Amino acid sequence: MKAVITVIGKDMVGILAKVSTKCSDNNINVLEVTQSILQDMFAMIMLVDISKSDIPFTDFADSLSRMGDEMNLSIHAMHEDIFNAMHTI
């Protein structure tokens, strides 16, 4: 199973490191990362493998959201099934 993580906000040192560390701490493997910096805005999309995660996905998503709040970033995690359903006609 996979999930998509998005991060948007003002650029600062350590965003990628903190999000990937949160993944690692929960046995979630980062498969792909794309990021851009547009002037002083940071945007990142991560594809992660959650099949070996040691916590429920909703708990992981909530912890990312809280971390985003602490860093003044918008961080969202969406399960692959929901992502695919949203993009199916």
C-alpha positions as MATLAB code, in Angstrom:
seq = 'MKAVITVIGKDMVGILAKVSTKCSDNNINVLEVTQSILQDMFAMIMLVDISKSDIPFTDFADSLSRMGDEMNLSIHAMHEDIFNAMHTI';
ca = [
       0.000    0.000    0.000;
       1.140    3.495   -0.765;
       0.329    7.038    0.290;
       0.995   10.529   -1.018;
       2.394   13.200    1.311;
       2.258   16.860    0.319;
       4.103   19.717    2.020;
       3.591   23.393    1.234;
       4.862   26.467    3.047;
       7.643   28.964    3.541;
      11.038   27.450    2.776;
      13.329   26.639    5.723;
      16.185   24.301    6.500;
      15.264   20.705    7.358;
      11.768   20.231    5.926;
      12.656   17.168    3.848;
      14.765   15.767    6.697;
      11.984   16.103    9.279;
       9.290   14.567    7.083;
      11.511   11.683    5.989;
      12.593   11.100    9.607;
       8.925   10.904   10.645;
       8.450    8.286    7.921;
      11.522    6.329    9.021;
      10.463    6.426   12.680;
       7.220    4.679   11.675;
       8.779    2.114    9.297;
       7.439    3.936    6.223;
       9.671    3.823    3.156;
      10.049    6.889    0.920;
       9.758    5.734   -2.710;
       9.844    9.010   -4.631;
      10.268   12.694   -3.823;
       9.805   15.789   -5.912;
      10.283   19.256   -4.504;
      10.437   22.807   -5.758;
      11.230   26.148   -4.253;
       9.248   28.985   -5.816;
      10.795   32.222   -4.555;
      10.516   31.577   -0.796;
       7.761   28.924   -0.976;
       8.554   25.229   -0.586;
       6.437   22.532   -2.275;
       7.049   18.795   -1.991;
       5.259   15.603   -2.965;
       6.375   12.240   -1.581;
       5.199    8.776   -2.552;
       5.660    6.413    0.379;
       5.158    2.710    1.039;
       3.008    2.252    4.155;
       2.663   -1.545    3.955;
       5.136   -2.124    6.832;
       4.071    0.838    8.966;
       3.902    0.126   12.676;
       1.058    2.595   13.366;
      -2.408    3.084   11.835;
      -2.337    5.347    8.783;
      -4.732    7.890   10.340;
      -2.395    8.275   13.337;
       0.564    8.813   11.003;
      -1.374   11.384    8.939;
      -2.425   13.213   12.107;
       1.171   13.300   13.387;
       2.329   14.827   10.082;
      -0.425   17.426   10.278;
       0.591   18.354   13.837;
       4.235   18.597   12.779;
       3.153   20.900    9.953;
       1.273   23.114   12.398;
       4.394   23.366   14.585;
       6.500   24.345   11.552;
       3.877   26.660    9.986;
       3.557   24.298    7.014;
       0.644   22.504    5.415;
       1.421   18.772    5.534;
      -1.155   16.232    4.356;
      -0.996   12.481    3.855;
      -3.509   10.747    1.609;
      -3.910    6.979    1.266;
      -3.389    5.671   -2.262;
      -6.955    4.295   -2.415;
      -8.476    7.723   -1.739;
      -6.061    9.410   -4.136;
      -6.989    6.960   -6.914;
     -10.718    7.246   -6.203;
     -10.528   11.040   -6.484;
      -8.942   10.754   -9.924;
     -11.239    8.107  -11.387;
     -13.978    9.202  -13.735;
];
